[in-house]
Amino acid sequence: KFGDRVDNLLICFGGTDQNDLTRKVFQEILPFCRKHGIRINIVSGEGYRHKKALQKDIAKAGYENIEFTSATGVISSIMEKSQIAITSNGRTVYELAHMNIPAIVIAHHSREKTHLFATESRGFVNLGLYDGKKTERKILSELKRLVQDHEFRAGMFERIKPFRFTRNKKRVVRLIQGLLEE
């Protein structure tokens, strides 16, 4: 359901996050989230090499509204609590769409940039390929817009609504069952 207030945000950049976008995004948005009382939920994969540095940053932050896990099996329960997300342009975008969560999307590399689903017309703010400080400034301005511009976020929420992938899942299961019966 659409909430009038953003009180939970998800940061997730895939299994390895080779560009360490998790930490960069966290550092960029922390002051804003603290000011607005937004809980930051961070999910990293098992292959994330900067986990210890991130944990130090979280400890230094002195902000109690931060949850960090690398247990990716719990991501759907974290998504359920989140009103917005910041993520890479991979499979997570489809999960967010299915759960009706607008997101800021950043491509790790040129291959991810070719994924064309995450557009504003579908409820996503796509910042394209990560480009250092330029991208980090855009993240903060787009986060502010999603949090503070109620009508903009409501519009993004509405544009995501049509994307439910349950029927696709049922179709794939039927196809597999058909193959097994043959």
QUIPEFEN-V253667 format. One record per residue. N is the residue number from 1. RES is the residue in three letters. OMEGA is omega in whole degrees, 0 to 359 (NA if undefined). Layout:
n = <N N>
res = <RES RES>
omega = <OMEGA OMEGA>
//
This chain:
n = <1 2 3 4 5 6 7 8 9 10 11 12 13 14 15 16 17 18 19 20 21 22 23 24 25 26 27 28 29 30 31 32 33 34 35 36 37 38 39 40 41 42 43 44 45 46 47 48 49 50 51 52 53 54 55 56 57 58 59 60 61 62 63 64 65 66 67 68 69 70 71 72 73 74 75 76 77 78 79 80 81 82 83 84 85 86 87 88 89 90 91 92 93 94 95 96 97 98 99 100 101 102 103 104 105 106 107 108 109 110 111 112 113 114 115 116 117 118 119 120 121 122 123 124 125 126 127 128 129 130 131 132 133 134 135 136 137 138 139 140 141 142 143 144 145 146 147 148 149 150 151 152 153 154 155 156 157 158 159 160 161 162 163 164 165 166 167 168 169 170 171 172 173 174 175 176 177 178 179 180 181 182>
res = <LYS PHE GLY ASP ARG VAL ASP ASN LEU LEU ILE CYS PHE GLY GLY THR ASP GLN ASN ASP LEU THR ARG LYS VAL PHE GLN GLU ILE LEU PRO PHE CYS ARG LYS HIS GLY ILE ARG ILE ASN ILE VAL SER GLY GLU GLY TYR ARG HIS LYS LYS ALA LEU GLN LYS ASP ILE ALA LYS ALA GLY TYR GLU ASN ILE GLU PHE THR SER ALA THR GLY VAL ILE SER SER ILE MET GLU LYS SER GLN ILE ALA ILE THR SER ASN GLY ARG THR VAL TYR GLU LEU ALA HIS MET ASN ILE PRO ALA ILE VAL ILE ALA HIS HIS SER ARG GLU LYS THR HIS LEU PHE ALA THR GLU SER ARG GLY PHE VAL ASN LEU GLY LEU TYR ASP GLY LYS LYS THR GLU ARG LYS ILE LEU SER GLU LEU LYS ARG LEU VAL GLN ASP HIS GLU PHE ARG ALA GLY MET PHE GLU ARG ILE LYS PRO PHE ARG PHE THR ARG ASN LYS LYS ARG VAL VAL ARG LEU ILE GLN GLY LEU LEU GLU GLU>
omega = <178 178 179 184 173 177 176 180 178 170 181 182 172 187 183 180 186 180 181 180 179 181 181 179 179 181 182 187 185 182 179 180 178 182 184 177 181 176 179 177 182 177 175 177 180 182 182 186 185 185 182 178 178 179 176 179 179 180 180 185 181 180 186 184 178 175 180 175 171 176 186 179 181 187 181 179 176 177 181 182 188 176 177 181 170 190 174 186 178 183 182 179 180 177 178 178 180 182 174 181 175 184 168 187 179 178 176 187 187 179 178 180 180 177 192 183 187 179 179 179 178 176 181 172 184 181 179 183 180 183 174 185 178 179 182 176 179 180 183 181 178 176 178 180 180 182 189 181 184 182 178 181 178 177 178 179 181 181 178 187 184 188 175 187 181 181 178 179 180 180 179 178 179 179 179 178 178 177 180 180 179 NA>
//
